[in-house]
Amino acid sequence: MKYIGNKTRLLNFIENSMNSLNLPKNGTFMDLFSGTASVGKYFKDKGYRIISNDFMTYSYVAQYVLLKINEVPKFEKISQNGIEEVLQILNSISPFKGYFFENFAPSGKFKRQYFSDDNAMKIDAIREQIQKWKLDNKINLDEYYVLLFSLINAADFVANISGTYGAYLKIWRSMALKKIQLLEPNITNNNMENLVFQENANDLVRKIVADIVYIDPPYNERQYAPNFHVLETLAVWDKQNLKGKTGQRDYEDKKSKYSQKSNAALAFYDLIDNISAKYIILSYNNEGIINRDDIISILKNSGNLVEFTTEYRRFRTEKDNEKRHYKQCGDKTLEHLYIVTTK
């Protein structure tokens, strides 16, 4: 999935930094701002027990499938041949013009060019079938989330966007014209009871104890809810009356304080002050809205701090223009990784 702040390219850097300080190679690893669940998945496959959290629904779906589940469900009520046959049924389903088509296709009621007409109609048919199976008790919760995760990933792959859903492209990108295809997710087994949550991170840390807590909060003013609203709509499937040129959901309850200059530092202080863990790891780059000196001061109050840095290519959806200026020129940015051994 294309995602703001995705840490896939930095996973080796994070692990190598941890190893240089001899952090434990097992125990409970907690990811408070999971996003696409790439960090949790990486450390699940390394043998850690995972606790994961994010307040966006599409992220919770990804966490549930990639982290909580340890084996591919059987789908016994709708297939004798497991997930392959189920995905084949969905991939060959007859498309129709429904809610998704009307809101996100160019020939729909609102003329939004997020998906081709054919793909939008196919998404409607698949999403409604998944929901029907769930309501008819043909699939259990594990099976429901596996199919929903497959659909969200497949839809994101053919979306006509430059990187986020804050806007659609006026011309068709080549991938958007491909036929949507659901694929089996990469589910792995760490033989542990992994937990996933959809809560405010500052509330959750007051209730959970872990060995390692990894923090990758929003670092700029771009709220995730409006930038990934199409995926949230697909995950929730509440069929809201969407607003504006881009079809935004009501996201008042999904705004993050970490994307607000006036609140980010205070929210961060509260978070760190209430974590119960042996180690705290923070990913935050040099374009973040929380001042680096404030970050260091807050983290040092919790224990011994070591800082690592690496340069990498940023997730970028557009070039510098009148409305968007990056703090650092070019495609490179500096990632700071702070590791605290707590008192």
C-alpha positions in Angstrom: 0.0 0.0 0.0 1.2 3.5 -0.8 1.3 5.3 2.5 2.6 8.4 4.1 5.5 7.6 6.5 5.7 3.9 5.5 8.7 2.4 7.1 9.2 -0.5 4.8 12.5 0.9 3.5 13.8 1.5 7.0 13.1 -1.9 8.6 16.7 -3.1 8.4 17.9 0.2 9.8 15.5 -0.1 12.7 16.6 -3.7 13.4 20.3 -3.0 13.1 20.0 0.0 15.5 18.2 -2.2 18.0 20.9 -4.9 17.6 23.7 -2.4 18.2 22.3 -1.7 21.7 21.6 -5.4 22.3 17.9 -5.0 22.6 16.1 -8.4 23.3 15.4 -10.5 20.2 12.1 -11.8 21.7 9.4 -10.7 24.0 6.5 -8.3 23.4 6.9 -5.7 20.7 4.2 -3.0 20.6 3.6 -0.7 17.6 1.4 2.2 18.6 0.8 3.8 15.2 0.7 0.8 12.9 -0.4 2.2 9.6 0.1 -0.6 7.0 1.4 -2.9 9.8 4.7 -3.3 8.0 6.8 -2.8 11.1 4.7 -5.2 13.2 4.8 -7.8 10.4 8.6 -7.6 10.2 9.1 -8.1 13.9 6.4 -10.8 14.1 8.4 -12.8 11.5 11.5 -12.2 13.7 9.8 -14.1 16.6 8.4 -11.3 18.7 4.9 -11.3 20.2 3.1 -8.3 18.7 0.7 -5.8 20.1 -0.4 -3.3 17.5 -2.7 -0.3 17.3 -4.0 2.4 14.9 -7.3 4.3 15.0 -8.0 4.0 11.3 -10.2 1.1 10.3 -8.4 0.1 7.2 -5.2 -0.1 9.3 -7.0 -2.3 11.9 -8.0 -4.7 9.0 -4.4 -4.9 8.0 -3.2 -5.5 11.6 -5.8 -8.2 12.1 -4.8 -10.1 9.1 -1.0 -9.7 9.1 -0.5 -9.7 12.9 -3.3 -11.2 14.8 -4.0 -14.2 12.6 -1.4 -16.9 12.4 -2.9 -19.1 9.7 -5.1 -18.8 6.6 -8.7 -19.5 7.5 -10.5 -22.5 5.9 -13.7 -20.9 4.5 -15.4 -24.2 5.0 -19.0 -22.8 4.7 -18.5 -21.5 1.2 -15.7 -23.6 -0.3 -14.2 -27.1 -0.2 -10.9 -25.8 -1.6 -10.1 -22.9 0.7 -9.1 -19.4 0.0 -7.9 -19.9 -3.6 -11.4 -20.9 -4.7 -13.0 -18.1 -2.6 -10.8 -15.5 -4.2 -11.6 -16.9 -7.6 -15.3 -16.6 -6.9 -14.8 -12.9 -6.0 -12.5 -12.2 -8.9 -15.1 -13.6 -11.4 -18.2 -12.0 -9.8 -20.5 -9.9 -12.0 -19.9 -6.2 -11.5 -22.7 -3.7 -10.9 -23.2 0.0 -10.4 -23.5 0.6 -6.6 -22.4 3.0 -3.9 -18.7 2.8 -4.8 -19.3 3.4 -8.5 -21.5 6.4 -7.8 -19.0 8.0 -5.5 -15.6 7.1 -7.0 -16.0 6.5 -10.8 -16.0 9.0 -13.6 -19.4 7.8 -14.9 -20.9 7.8 -11.4 -23.1 10.5 -9.9 -20.3 12.6 -8.7 -17.8 12.1 -11.6 -14.8 11.4 -9.3 -12.0 9.7 -11.2 -10.5 7.5 -8.5 -11.2 4.2 -10.2 -12.1 3.2 -13.7 -15.8 2.4 -14.2 -15.1 -1.3 -14.6 -13.0 -1.5 -11.4 -15.4 0.6 -9.4 -18.3 -1.7 -10.4 -16.3 -4.8 -9.5 -15.4 -3.3 -6.1 -19.1 -2.8 -5.5 -19.9 -6.4 -6.3 -17.0 -7.8 -4.3 -17.6 -5.6 -1.2 -21.3 -6.4 -1.1 -20.7 -10.1 -1.5 -18.2 -10.1 1.4 -20.7 -8.2 3.5 -23.5 -10.6 2.6 -21.4 -13.7 3.5 -20.7 -12.1 6.9 -24.3 -11.2 7.6 -25.4 -14.7 6.6 -22.8 -16.3 8.8 -21.1 -17.9 5.9 -17.7 -16.5 7.0 -16.3 -15.9 10.5 -14.5 -12.8 11.6 -11.0 -14.0 10.5 -12.3 -14.9 7.1 -14.2 -11.6 6.8 -11.0 -9.5 7.5 -8.9 -11.6 5.2 -11.2 -11.0 2.3 -11.6 -7.3 3.2 -7.8 -6.9 3.4 -7.4 -8.5 0.0 -10.0 -6.1 -1.5 -8.5 -3.0 0.1 -5.0 -3.9 -1.2 -6.3 -4.8 -4.7 -8.3 -1.5 -4.8 -5.3 0.5 -3.7 -3.2 -1.1 -6.4 -5.5 0.2 -9.2 -6.4 3.5 -7.7 -5.9 6.5 -10.0 -3.9 8.6 -7.5 -0.3 9.8 -7.1 0.1 8.5 -3.6 -2.8 9.5 -1.3 -6.5 9.9 -1.8 -6.5 13.6 -1.1 -7.1 14.0 -4.8 -7.5 11.9 -7.9 -5.5 12.3 -11.1 -7.1 14.1 -14.1 -5.4 11.6 -16.5 -5.3 7.9 -16.1 -2.2 6.3 -14.7 -1.4 3.0 -16.4 -2.0 0.9 -13.2 -5.4 2.3 -12.8 -6.5 0.8 -16.1 -5.6 -2.7 -15.1 -8.2 -5.1 -14.0 -8.6 -5.4 -10.2 -7.5 -8.7 -8.9 -7.7 -10.0 -5.3 -4.6 -11.9 -4.1 -4.0 -14.1 -1.0 -2.4 -12.1 1.8 1.0 -13.2 3.2 -0.1 -14.6 6.6 2.7 -16.0 8.8 2.7 -17.8 12.1 4.8 -16.8 15.1 2.9 -19.2 17.4 1.9 -16.5 19.8 -1.2 -14.7 20.8 -0.8 -11.3 19.1 -3.2 -8.5 20.0 -4.5 -5.7 17.8 -6.4 -2.5 18.8 -8.2 0.4 17.2 -7.7 3.0 19.9 -6.2 6.4 20.7 -2.5 5.5 21.4 -2.3 7.9 24.4 -5.2 6.0 26.0 -3.9 2.5 25.1 -0.5 2.9 26.7 -2.1 3.4 30.0 -3.4 -0.1 29.9 -0.6 -2.2 28.2 2.8 -3.3 29.3 5.4 -4.4 26.7 9.1 -5.1 26.4 9.6 -2.7 23.4 7.3 0.1 22.4 7.8 1.4 18.9 6.3 4.8 18.1 5.9 6.2 14.5 3.4 9.0 14.9 2.2 11.4 12.2 5.0 14.0 11.8 3.4 16.7 9.7 0.0 18.4 9.3 -1.4 16.1 6.8 -4.1 14.2 8.6 -4.4 10.5 7.6 -8.2 10.4 7.6 -8.7 12.8 4.6 -5.7 11.4 2.8 -6.9 7.8 2.9 -10.6 8.4 3.1 -11.4 6.0 0.2 -9.8 3.1 1.9 -11.6 4.0 5.2 -14.9 4.1 3.3 -14.2 0.7 1.8 -13.3 -0.8 5.2 -16.2 0.7 7.2 -18.8 0.4 4.4 -21.3 2.6 6.2 -22.2 4.4 2.9 -22.0 7.9 4.3 -23.1 10.9 2.2 -19.7 12.0 1.1 -18.7 15.6 0.7 -16.8 17.8 -1.7 -14.9 17.3 -4.9 -13.0 14.3 -3.5 -15.8 12.6 -1.6 -14.6 13.1 1.9 -16.0 11.3 4.9 -16.8 13.0 8.2 -13.5 12.6 10.0 -13.9 14.8 13.0 -13.3 11.9 15.4 -10.3 10.7 13.4 -8.1 13.9 13.7 -4.7 13.3 15.2 -3.2 15.7 17.7 0.2 14.7 16.3 -0.7 16.5 13.1 -1.5 19.7 14.9 1.3 22.1 15.7 -0.4 23.4 18.8 -1.0 19.9 20.3 1.7 17.6 19.0 4.4 18.2 21.6 1.9 18.0 24.5 0.4 14.8 23.1 3.9 13.3 22.7 4.9 14.2 26.3 1.7 12.6 27.6 2.4 9.5 25.6 6.0 9.0 26.7 5.2 9.7 30.3 2.6 6.9 30.4 4.5 4.1 28.6 5.3 1.0 30.6 8.2 -0.7 28.7 11.8 -1.6 29.0 12.6 0.2 25.8 11.0 3.0 23.8 11.8 3.5 20.1 10.7 6.6 18.2 10.9 7.1 14.5 10.7 10.8 13.5 12.2 12.6 10.6 13.8 16.0 10.2 10.6 17.5 8.7 8.5 16.8 11.8 6.5 19.5 13.5 7.8 18.6 17.0 11.0 20.4 17.7 14.0 18.0 17.9 15.2 19.6 21.2 11.7 19.0 22.7 11.8 15.3 21.6 15.2 14.8 23.1 14.2 16.5 26.4 11.1 14.4 26.7 12.8 11.1 25.9 15.7 11.8 28.2 13.3 12.2 31.1 12.3 8.5 30.7 15.8 7.1 30.6 19.1 6.7 28.7 18.8 8.0 25.1 20.7 6.9 22.0 20.0 8.5 18.6 20.6 7.0 15.2 20.1 8.7 11.8 19.8 7.6 8.2 19.1 9.3 4.9 16.4 7.9 2.7 14.0 8.7 -0.1 10.9 10.3 1.2 7.3 9.3 0.3 6.4 12.1 -2.0 3.2 12.7 -4.0 4.1 15.9 -5.7 6.8 18.3 -6.6 7.4 21.7 -4.8 4.8 24.1 -6.0 2.9 27.2 -4.8 0.8 25.2 -2.3 3.4 22.6 -1.2 7.0 23.3 -0.1 9.1 20.6 1.4 11.4 21.7 4.2 14.3 19.8 2.6 14.9 20.1 -1.1 15.0 17.0 -3.3 13.7 13.5 -2.6 15.9 12.8 0.4 15.0 13.2 4.0 16.7 12.3 7.3 15.2 9.8 9.6 15.9 10.0 13.3 15.6 6.8 15.4 15.6 7.4 19.1 16.0 4.4 21.4 15.5 4.9 25.2 16.4 2.4 27.8 13.9 3.3 30.5 14.7 4.0 34.1 
